[in-house]
Amino acid sequence: MKRLVLAAAFVFLTAGTLAVSGVRPAHTAAAINPMLSFQGKLTNTDGTNVTDGTVSIRFRIYTDPTQDAANTCSANSCKWEETQGSVSVTSGLFQVNLGSVTTLPGSVDFNGNALYLGIKVGSDAEMTPRVRLTAAPQAFNSDLLDGIDASGFVQLSPGAQQAGNINVSGTITSGAVNGITVGSTIQPNAAGALTIQSNGANALTLTGGAASVWSTTAGALTVQGFAGTTLSTPNASGATSAVSILSGNSSAGTAGNVTIDTGTTSTGTPTVIIGNANAKGIQIGNNASNPAITIDSGTGTIAIGAGAQARTVNIGTGAGNQTVTLGSTSGSSSLTLQAGTGNLNVTTNGTGSLNVGTNAVAQDINIGNGTGATSVAILCGTGTCDLGNNATAHATTVGSSTSTASTTLQAGTGGIIIKPITANTTAFTLQDSANNKLLVGDTQNQRLYVGNPTADSTATLLILDYKNTTGDPTAVNGAEYYNSANNKFRCAQNSIWSDCVNGFNSNTLTADQAATQSSTTMQNVTTLGFTANANTTYVFDAWIPVNDSNTTADLKYTWAVPTGATLNIAAQSYSTATANIVCNIIASAQACATTVNTAVNIISARGYVTVAGTAGTIQFQFAQNTSTAGSFPVVKKGATIKWKQSN
């Protein structure tokens, strides 16, 4: 462990300031050496000098006398550090220039009065206590310039606003004044005009950080530019200020006018532009009083929203009741509203009405043209769309009666409602081009007719939707559809689908099916079965003709059901080979055996099956009862099974 005996420590704080006055010539400040000279003596713990040679010493400057010695030098109390790896030590003495490795001042604020130098030699811990840095004698003079404190000078970006006046007799003619911040008022010494202008080549920009007012007590305020004038709000992120051009609000005197004009010119055709190519909101007039706004072009053209970019133009969209008139109410003036390839939306905002053609004079109103592929959408939002809702009897036509144009009625999520003002027997009618009635709504008797309510020679067909795959959709009571996969009408009642004709589902075998020759293993006849839902009871009736290739073979059959199902089936075999045989099947795959031959043999089975928690298939199965290579049973086409759900 080494100790530091402070032989001498010099901290030179030097300040250079350039002063300019009317009679003193300018001087160039000498460059400041950005290093601090430091000298010390290293001894061992017993007081003897350390061995001559070189050592590595780490120097740090802290703002705290004890903190952060073991941490890396970061943005805490440690503000600067450097390590000098080969410091020469003779008789314990060493001398270094702080800042020769890491430039000073770095992050060190030498204006502070509490800075501490920490010293660490080699792998030893940092020495304690730290050395507090103090000022050299001449550094005290840097706090003043010609005896004047720094607060007496104009400063760049001071921490607090400076008070007082700057007195200049003459003109400031600096080559470039890039920024001047003053108080709330700029005014001349004597009565007269105040002129703020650019140099004729560059733009003049007047910017208010918050709400800004330009006004005159009496007279006119003129804002002009050599190459055009722009009044705009800042485009910085978060800017919310507005530009207002007002004519004054005094109740006395003569009302003034606000004139936005291009002035007079002998050449060219200057243009007044309110809102340039960038998207923005433009308001002319306020929404609190009752101003009169006139946009007049003389013999020229008034263009609103005529730029090349897509934009929204709102006329009369304020919250209050107001009357907006476009075009003349007299004469033969024409009014054209157009939107290029975009949309032309004529809407109301609030509870007002949108009136098109409400003048007392008879007139034709055309929405859309009759030649192009125009799309016309009438949207009402949460309000009501009334077409022809007038006390006078008249015909209302939507869409063209001559072209192939299509008419679309849409109402978003609100739906489309067709209803008469009073109930009648022909509240609405759907007709074909020959005026044949296809659908008639009778709101007086609560009836909906498909076709003409009065008998005529034309039959109107009601065609239900059809499904071309097996299986039913979710049952909705009263629903009906046609299934082309099995050519059946299907009806839903009590949340159960069934055939509409007899209430039963049915399957019929369309081709003979034979048991595998010489096999006693049961095989399915897939047509003679049906899918069963869990926790459901079904009743069924089966009629199954069978025969065999000779008179010596026999047959066994059964019904397979889902696991856990309870079944009770009474089966009877009618055969010319033996007497009628009755067989009750009360367990899945329980076989009934009978003898068949080439004559007529029929199995008739009727029963019910209660399916437990496992869904599956109720399926007819058959096979040879005794293996016989010479013959095998055959289930004949026409075999039928009918079933329905009973709970």
C-alpha positions in Angstrom: 0.0 0.0 0.0 1.3 3.4 -1.0 0.6 6.8 0.5 0.6 10.2 -1.2 2.4 13.1 0.4 1.2 16.2 -1.4 4.3 18.1 -2.2 2.6 20.7 -4.6 -0.6 20.8 -6.5 -1.3 23.5 -9.0 -4.7 24.0 -10.6 -4.6 26.8 -13.1 -8.1 28.1 -14.0 -7.7 30.7 -16.8 -10.4 32.6 -18.5 -10.0 34.6 -21.7 -12.7 37.1 -22.6 -12.8 39.4 -25.7 -14.2 42.9 -24.9 -15.3 45.3 -27.6 -16.0 49.0 -27.1 -16.2 52.0 -29.3 -12.6 53.2 -28.6 -10.8 50.0 -27.8 -9.2 47.9 -30.6 -10.0 44.2 -30.8 -7.5 41.7 -29.5 -7.1 38.0 -30.2 -7.3 35.8 -27.0 -4.3 33.5 -26.5 -5.1 29.8 -26.7 -5.5 28.2 -23.2 -3.4 25.2 -22.4 -6.2 22.6 -21.5 -4.1 20.8 -18.8 -3.5 21.0 -15.1 0.0 20.5 -13.6 0.0 18.2 -10.6 3.0 17.1 -8.4 3.1 14.7 -5.5 5.2 12.3 -3.5 4.6 8.6 -3.0 5.7 6.8 0.1 5.3 3.3 1.5 3.1 2.7 4.6 6.3 2.9 6.8 7.1 6.4 5.5 9.9 5.4 3.2 10.0 6.5 -0.4 8.8 4.1 -3.0 11.4 2.5 -5.3 12.5 4.7 -8.2 11.0 3.7 -11.5 7.7 4.1 -13.3 4.2 3.4 -12.1 0.6 3.5 -13.5 -1.6 6.1 -11.9 -5.3 6.6 -12.5 -6.7 10.1 -11.9 -10.4 11.0 -11.5 -12.3 14.2 -10.8 -15.5 13.8 -8.7 -18.2 16.1 -7.5 -18.4 14.1 -4.2 -15.6 13.5 -1.7 -16.3 9.7 -1.2 -18.8 8.2 -3.7 -18.2 6.0 -6.8 -14.6 5.0 -6.1 -15.3 1.3 -7.0 -17.6 2.1 -9.9 -16.8 2.9 -13.5 -16.6 6.6 -14.3 -20.0 7.4 -15.7 -22.7 10.1 -15.3 -22.7 9.8 -11.5 -20.3 11.8 -9.3 -17.3 10.8 -11.4 -17.0 13.4 -14.2 -13.5 12.7 -15.7 -10.7 10.1 -15.6 -7.5 9.2 -17.2 -4.8 6.7 -16.6 -1.1 7.6 -17.2 0.6 4.2 -17.5 4.3 5.2 -17.1 4.7 8.0 -14.5 8.4 8.5 -13.6 9.0 8.4 -9.8 12.4 9.6 -8.3 12.9 9.6 -4.6 9.1 9.3 -4.3 8.4 12.4 -6.3 6.4 12.5 -9.5 4.9 15.3 -11.7 2.1 14.9 -14.3 0.0 17.1 -16.6 -3.7 16.2 -16.0 -5.5 16.2 -19.4 -2.6 14.8 -21.4 -4.5 11.5 -22.0 -8.2 12.5 -21.6 -8.9 16.1 -22.7 -10.1 18.6 -20.1 -12.5 19.9 -19.2 -14.6 17.1 -20.7 -17.7 16.7 -18.5 -16.2 18.7 -15.6 -17.9 21.9 -14.8 -15.1 24.1 -13.3 -17.6 26.7 -12.4 -18.6 24.5 -9.5 -17.0 24.9 -6.1 -16.8 21.3 -5.1 -14.4 19.2 -7.2 -12.3 16.4 -5.8 -9.2 14.6 -7.3 -9.1 10.9 -6.7 -5.7 9.0 -7.2 -5.2 5.3 -7.6 -1.7 3.8 -8.0 -1.4 0.5 -9.8 -3.6 -2.2 -8.3 -4.0 -0.4 -5.0 -7.4 0.9 -4.0 -8.1 4.6 -4.5 -6.3 6.7 -1.9 -8.3 8.6 0.7 -9.1 11.3 1.4 -9.5 12.8 -2.1 -7.8 16.1 -2.9 -10.2 19.0 -3.2 -9.3 21.2 -6.2 -8.9 25.0 -5.4 -8.3 28.0 -7.5 -4.9 29.6 -8.4 -4.6 33.2 -7.2 -4.9 34.8 -10.7 -8.1 32.7 -11.4 -10.1 34.9 -9.1 -9.8 37.7 -11.6 -11.6 35.6 -14.2 -14.9 36.1 -12.5 -14.8 39.8 -13.6 -13.9 41.6 -16.9 -12.7 45.2 -16.4 -14.3 44.9 -12.9 -17.7 44.0 -14.4 -19.4 40.8 -13.2 -20.5 38.3 -16.0 -24.1 39.1 -15.2 -23.6 42.6 -16.6 -22.9 41.3 -20.2 -25.3 40.0 -22.8 -25.0 36.2 -22.8 -25.8 33.5 -25.4 -28.5 31.2 -24.0 -28.3 32.3 -20.3 -29.9 30.1 -17.7 -32.4 32.8 -16.8 -33.8 35.8 -18.7 -31.6 38.9 -18.4 -33.1 42.2 -17.4 -32.2 45.7 -18.6 -31.9 47.6 -21.9 -29.4 47.4 -24.8 -28.7 51.0 -25.9 -27.4 51.2 -29.4 -27.0 54.6 -31.2 -26.8 53.8 -34.8 -27.6 50.8 -37.0 -26.7 47.2 -36.4 -25.1 46.1 -39.7 -23.8 42.7 -38.8 -23.2 40.5 -41.8 -25.7 37.9 -40.5 -27.9 38.2 -37.4 -29.3 34.7 -37.2 -31.4 35.1 -34.1 -32.7 38.0 -31.9 -35.0 37.3 -28.9 -36.6 40.4 -27.4 -39.5 41.2 -25.0 -43.1 41.5 -25.9 -43.0 44.9 -27.7 -40.9 46.4 -30.5 -41.8 50.1 -31.3 -40.1 53.2 -32.7 -39.0 56.1 -30.4 -41.3 58.6 -32.0 -44.6 58.6 -33.8 -44.3 57.0 -37.2 -44.4 53.8 -39.1 -42.5 50.7 -38.0 -41.2 48.8 -41.0 -40.0 45.2 -40.8 -38.8 43.9 -44.1 -36.4 41.5 -45.7 -33.4 42.6 -47.8 -35.4 42.2 -51.0 -33.9 38.8 -51.9 -34.6 36.6 -48.9 -38.0 35.7 -47.3 -39.3 37.6 -44.3 -40.7 35.2 -41.6 -42.8 36.4 -38.6 -43.4 33.6 -36.2 -45.3 33.5 -33.0 -44.6 30.8 -30.5 -48.1 31.0 -29.1 -51.2 33.0 -30.1 -50.0 36.1 -32.0 -51.8 39.4 -32.8 -50.8 41.9 -35.4 -52.9 45.0 -35.2 -52.9 48.8 -35.6 -54.7 51.4 -33.4 -55.8 53.3 -36.4 -55.0 52.9 -40.1 -54.1 49.9 -42.2 -51.8 47.0 -41.5 -50.0 46.0 -44.7 -48.0 42.7 -45.0 -46.2 42.5 -48.3 -43.3 40.6 -49.8 -41.2 41.2 -52.9 -41.9 37.8 -54.3 -45.1 36.8 -52.6 -46.4 36.7 -49.0 -47.1 33.6 -47.0 -49.1 33.6 -43.7 -48.9 30.2 -42.1 -48.6 28.4 -38.8 -45.4 26.6 -37.8 -45.0 23.2 -39.2 -43.1 21.9 -36.2 -44.4 18.8 -34.4 -47.1 19.6 -31.9 -47.7 23.2 -33.2 -51.3 24.2 -32.6 -51.3 28.0 -33.3 -53.6 29.6 -35.8 -53.5 32.5 -38.3 -56.4 35.0 -38.0 -56.9 38.0 -40.3 -59.5 40.3 -38.6 -61.0 43.7 -39.5 -61.2 44.8 -35.8 -63.9 44.4 -33.2 -64.7 48.0 -32.1 -68.3 49.0 -31.9 -67.4 52.7 -32.7 -66.3 54.1 -36.0 -66.6 52.7 -39.5 -66.3 49.0 -40.0 -63.1 48.1 -41.7 -62.5 45.6 -44.5 -60.0 42.8 -44.7 -58.6 42.7 -48.2 -56.4 39.9 -49.5 -55.1 41.1 -52.9 -52.2 40.5 -55.1 -51.7 44.3 -55.6 -51.3 45.8 -59.1 -48.8 44.7 -61.6 -48.1 45.6 -65.2 -47.0 42.1 -66.2 -48.1 38.6 -65.3 -51.2 37.2 -63.7 -50.6 37.0 -59.9 -52.7 34.6 -57.9 -54.1 34.8 -54.3 -53.5 31.3 -52.8 -55.2 30.3 -49.5 -53.7 26.9 -48.7 -50.9 25.6 -50.9 -50.3 22.1 -52.2 -49.9 20.6 -48.7 -53.0 19.2 -46.9 -54.3 21.5 -44.3 -57.4 22.9 -42.7 -58.6 26.3 -44.0 -61.4 28.4 -42.3 -62.8 31.6 -43.7 -65.0 33.3 -41.1 -65.7 32.2 -37.6 -68.3 29.9 -36.1 -69.4 32.1 -33.2 -70.9 35.2 -34.8 -72.8 35.9 -38.0 -70.2 37.1 -40.6 -71.0 37.6 -44.2 -68.5 36.0 -46.5 -68.3 36.9 -50.2 -65.9 35.3 -52.6 -66.0 37.2 -55.8 -63.8 36.8 -58.8 -65.2 39.5 -61.1 -65.0 38.1 -64.6 -62.6 35.4 -63.5 -63.1 31.9 -62.1 -63.5 30.8 -58.5 -61.7 27.5 -57.8 -62.1 25.8 -54.4 -60.0 22.7 -54.0 -58.6 22.9 -57.5 -55.1 21.6 -56.6 -53.5 18.5 -58.0 -53.6 16.6 -54.6 -56.5 14.8 -53.1 -58.1 17.0 -50.4 -61.3 17.6 -48.5 -63.3 20.8 -49.0 -65.9 21.6 -46.3 -68.5 24.4 -47.0 -71.0 25.1 -44.2 -70.0 22.3 -41.9 -70.2 24.3 -38.6 -72.1 23.1 -35.6 -74.7 25.9 -35.7 -77.8 26.3 -38.0 -76.8 28.0 -41.2 -77.8 28.5 -44.8 -75.3 27.7 -47.5 -76.1 28.8 -51.0 -74.0 27.8 -54.0 -74.8 29.4 -57.3 -77.5 32.0 -58.2 -81.2 31.7 -57.4 -82.0 33.8 -60.5 -80.8 33.9 -64.0 -79.5 31.1 -66.1 -76.4 30.4 -64.1 -75.2 26.8 -63.9 -73.6 25.2 -60.9 -71.2 22.3 -61.3 -69.9 20.2 -58.5 -67.2 17.8 -59.5 -64.5 15.7 -57.9 -62.4 14.3 -60.7 -61.8 10.6 -60.1 -62.5 10.9 -56.4 -65.9 11.0 -54.6 -68.3 13.9 -54.5 -70.0 13.7 -51.1 -72.9 16.0 -50.2 -73.8 15.4 -46.6 -75.2 17.1 -43.5 -73.3 17.4 -40.2 -75.7 17.2 -37.2 -79.5 17.4 -37.3 -79.9 19.6 -40.4 -81.5 18.5 -43.6 -80.0 18.1 -47.0 -82.4 19.6 -49.5 -81.9 19.0 -53.3 -84.4 20.9 -55.4 -86.7 22.3 -52.7 -87.6 25.4 -54.8 -91.3 25.9 -55.4 -90.6 26.0 -59.2 -91.0 22.7 -61.0 -87.6 21.4 -62.0 -85.7 18.3 -63.0 -83.1 16.9 -60.6 -80.5 14.6 -62.0 -78.1 12.7 -59.7 -75.5 11.1 -61.8 -75.4 11.1 -65.6 -77.1 8.9 -68.1 -74.1 8.0 -70.3 -71.1 6.9 -68.2 -70.7 4.2 -65.6 -71.5 6.5 -62.7 -71.8 5.1 -59.2 -74.3 7.0 -57.0 -74.4 6.2 -53.3 -76.9 7.8 -50.9 -75.7 7.2 -47.4 -77.6 8.3 -44.3 -75.4 7.0 -41.4 -77.7 6.7 -38.3 -80.3 9.0 -39.8 -83.2 8.4 -42.2 -83.1 8.4 -46.0 -86.4 9.7 -47.5 -87.0 9.6 -51.2 -90.2 11.2 -52.3 -91.4 11.7 -48.8 -93.8 14.5 -49.7 -97.5 15.0 -49.0 -98.2 15.3 -52.7 -98.8 12.1 -54.6 -96.0 11.4 -57.0 -93.9 8.5 -58.4 -90.3 8.0 -57.1 -87.9 6.2 -59.4 -84.5 5.0 -58.2 -82.2 3.8 -61.0 -82.6 3.8 -64.7 -85.5 2.1 -66.6 -83.6 2.1 -69.9 -80.0 1.2 -69.4 -78.2 -1.8 -67.8 -77.1 0.3 -64.8 -77.4 -1.4 -61.4 -78.9 0.2 -58.3 -77.4 -0.5 -54.8 -79.2 0.3 -51.5 -76.9 0.1 -48.5 -77.2 1.1 -44.9 -74.0 0.0 -43.2 -74.8 -1.8 -39.9 -78.2 -0.1 -39.6 -80.0 -2.3 -42.1 -82.5 -1.3 -44.9 -86.1 -0.8 -43.8 -89.0 -0.7 -46.4 -92.3 0.4 -44.8 -95.3 2.4 -45.8 -96.6 5.4 -43.9 -99.9 3.6 -43.4 -100.7 -0.1 -43.6 -102.0 -1.3 -47.0 -102.4 -4.5 -49.0 -99.6 -3.6 -51.5 -97.1 -2.0 -49.2 -94.3 -3.0 -51.5 -94.2 -5.0 -54.7 -91.3 -6.7 -56.6 -92.1 -7.0 -60.3 -90.4 -8.2 -63.4 -89.9 -6.1 -66.6 -93.4 -7.2 -67.8 -95.0 -6.0 -64.5 -95.7 -9.5 -63.3 -95.8 -9.5 -59.5 -93.0 -11.7 -58.0 -93.3 -10.6 -54.4 -96.0 -8.6 -52.6 -96.0 -7.3 -49.0 -99.4 -6.9 -47.4 -98.8 -4.9 -44.3 -102.5 -4.5 -43.6 -103.2 -8.3 -43.2 -99.6 -9.2 -42.2 -99.0 -11.4 -45.3 -96.2 -11.9 -47.7 -97.1 -13.3 -51.1 -94.8 -15.0 -53.6 -96.3 -14.1 -56.9 -99.6 -12.3 -57.5 -102.1 -12.3 -54.5 -104.8 -12.6 -57.2 -104.9 -15.7 -59.3 -103.5 -15.3 -62.8 -102.1 -17.4 -65.7 -98.5 -16.9 -64.6 -96.9 -19.1 -62.0 -94.2 -17.6 -59.8 -91.9 -20.3 -58.4 -90.5 -20.1 -54.8 -87.1 -21.9 -55.1 -85.4 -22.8 -51.8 -81.6 -22.7 -51.4 -80.0 -26.1 -51.9 -77.0 -27.8 -50.4 -75.0 -30.3 -52.6 -73.2 -32.1 -49.8 -74.6 -34.5 -47.2 -75.2 -33.4 -43.6 -77.4 -30.6 -42.2 -76.5 -27.1 -41.0 -77.4 -26.0 -37.5 -81.1 -26.4 -37.0 -83.2 -23.2 -36.8 -86.9 -23.8 -36.1 -89.0 -23.1 -39.2 -86.1 -23.4 -41.6 -86.3 -25.4 -44.8 -83.9 -26.2 -47.6 -83.3 -28.7 -50.4 -80.4 -31.2 -50.3 -79.3 -32.2 -53.8 -76.9 -34.8 -52.4 -79.8 -37.1 -51.4 -82.6 -35.2 -53.2 -84.6 -34.4 -50.1 -86.4 -31.4 -48.7 -85.2 -30.9 -45.1 -87.3 -29.1 -42.4 -86.3 -28.0 -38.9 -88.7 -28.2 -36.0 -88.1 -28.5 -32.3 -84.4 -27.9 -33.2 -84.3 -31.2 -35.1 -83.9 -31.7 -38.9 -86.1 -34.3 -40.7 -87.3 -35.0 -44.1 -90.1 -32.6 -44.9 -92.2 -35.2 -46.8 -92.8 -37.8 -44.0 -90.8 -36.6 -41.0 -88.3 -39.5 -41.4 -84.8 -39.6 -42.8 -84.2 -42.5 -45.2 -81.4 -44.2 -47.1 -81.9 -46.7 -49.9 -79.4 -49.2 -51.3 -79.0 -48.5 -55.1 -76.9 -51.6 -56.0 -76.6 -55.2 -54.6 -74.0 -55.8 -52.0 -72.6 -59.3 -51.3 -70.8 -60.7 -48.3 -67.2 -61.8 -48.9 -67.3 -65.5 -50.0 -66.3 -68.0 -47.3 -66.1 -65.2 -44.6 -67.9 -65.1 -41.4 -66.6 -61.6 -40.5 -69.3 -59.0 -40.3 -69.2 -56.2 -43.0 -71.0 -52.9 -43.1 -73.7 -51.9 -45.6 -72.9 -48.2 -45.3 -76.1 -47.1 -47.0 -78.1 -48.9 -44.3 -77.0 -46.7 -41.5 -77.0 -43.1 -40.1 -74.9 -40.8 -38.0 -76.1 -40.5 -34.3 -75.4 -37.6 -32.0 -74.4 -38.1 -28.4 -77.2 -38.1 -25.7 -79.9 -38.6 -28.3 -82.6 -41.3 -28.9 -83.5 -42.5 -32.4 -86.2 -44.7 -33.7 -85.8 -46.6 -37.0 -87.4 -49.0 -39.4 -85.5 -51.2 -41.9 -86.7 -53.3 -44.8 -83.8 -55.5 -46.2 -84.3 -58.1 -49.0 -81.5 -60.8 -49.2 -80.8 -64.0 -51.1 -78.1 -66.6 -51.6 -76.5 -68.3 -54.6 -77.8 -71.8 -53.5 -80.1 -73.4 -50.9 -77.4 -74.6 -48.5 -75.9 -71.3 -47.2 -77.2 -69.3 -44.2 -76.9 -65.7 -43.0 -76.2 -63.7 -39.8 -76.7 -60.0 -39.3 -76.7 -57.3 -36.5 -76.6 -53.6 -35.8 -73.4 -51.9 -34.6 -73.9 -48.8 -32.4 -71.6 -46.3 -30.6 -69.9 -47.3 -27.4 -72.3 -47.1 -24.4 -75.5 -46.9 -26.5 -78.6 -48.8 -25.4 -80.6 -50.5 -28.1 -83.8 -52.6 -28.4 -84.4 -54.0 -31.8 -87.0 -56.5 -32.8 -86.0 -58.2 -36.1 -88.0 -60.8 -38.1 -86.8 -62.9 -41.0 -89.3 -63.9 -43.7 -87.8 -66.8 -45.7 -89.2 -69.5 -48.0 -86.4 -71.8 -46.8 -87.5 -71.9 -43.1 -90.3 -70.6 -40.9 -90.3 -67.0 -39.9 -87.6 -66.3 -37.3 -88.0 -63.5 -34.6 -84.8 -62.2 -33.1 -84.3 -59.4 -30.5 -81.0 -57.5 -30.5 -80.3 -55.8 -27.2 -76.5 -55.5 -27.4 -74.2 -54.1 -30.0 -73.0 -56.7 -32.6 -75.3 -59.4 -31.2 -75.9 -61.6 -34.2 -79.2 -63.0 -35.5 -78.9 -66.1 -37.8 -81.3 -67.3 -40.5 -81.2 -69.6 -43.5 -81.7 -68.1 -46.9 -81.9 -69.5 -50.4 -82.4 -68.2 -53.9 -86.1 -67.5 -53.3 -87.4 -64.3 -51.7 -86.0 -63.6 -48.2 -86.7 -60.3 -46.3 -85.4 -59.0 -42.9 -87.7 -56.5 -41.2 -86.3 -54.7 -38.2 -87.8 -52.0 -36.0 -86.5 -50.6 -32.8 -84.9 -47.6 -31.0 -81.4 -46.7 -29.9 -80.4 -44.4 -27.0 -76.9 -43.0 -27.6 -74.9 -42.0 -24.5 -72.1 -39.5 -24.3 -70.2 -40.9 -27.4 -71.5 -40.1 -30.8 -71.0 -42.5 -33.7 -72.9 -44.5 -36.4 -75.8 -46.9 -36.2 -74.9 -49.4 -38.9 -76.4 -52.6 -40.4 -73.9 -55.5 -40.8 -74.1 -59.0 -42.3 -71.9 -62.1 -43.1 -72.1 -65.9 -43.6 -73.1 -67.6 -40.5 -71.1 -70.7 -41.4 -68.2 -70.5 -43.8 -69.3 -71.9 -47.2 -67.0 -71.6 -50.2 -69.7 -72.4 -52.7 -72.2 -69.6 -51.9 -72.6 -66.3 -50.1 -75.5 -64.0 -49.1 -76.4 -60.9 -51.1 -78.2 -57.7 -49.8 -80.4 -56.6 -52.7 -80.8 -53.1 -54.0 -83.9 -51.4 -52.8 -83.0 -52.2 -49.1 -84.2 -49.1 -47.1 -83.7 -47.8 -43.6 -85.8 -44.9 -42.2 -85.0 -43.0 -38.9 -85.7 -39.9 -37.0 -84.7 -38.4 -33.7 -87.3 -38.9 -30.9 -86.2 -36.6 -28.1 
